[in-house]
Amino acid sequence: MKTAQDQAEEYAVSDVTVILSTPLARFAGGETKFTVPAGTFQEVIGEVYERHPALRVRVADGAGALLPFVSVYVGEDNIRDLGSFDVEVAPSSTVMIMSAVAGG
């Protein structure tokens, strides 16, 4: 029989770490790093939006496509290079969501 600690450790191992760039963190209550359940990228980003609804309009357009100035990496791979949002994001992976910073 699993103990509560075993269950907590198993849950943590099955999660994906999401890292937000500082400009996006302000739309996530200042949170720059958190976990969501693993799954397809579509499921992972859905969990991100559920946790921080204000991020949706900062990251994607109305059809769900990433905005041109937003980069998302699953591990070391740019999601745009993977060809689909249906790619699996393995447990213990990292998803980085970054927005361009303009200035001069």
Secondary structure, 3 states (H helix, E strand, C coil): CCCHHHHHHHHHHCEEEEEECHHHHCCCCCCCEEEEECEEHHHHHHHHHHHCHHHHHHHECCCCCECCCEEEEECCEEHHHHCCCCCEECCCCEEEEEECCCCC
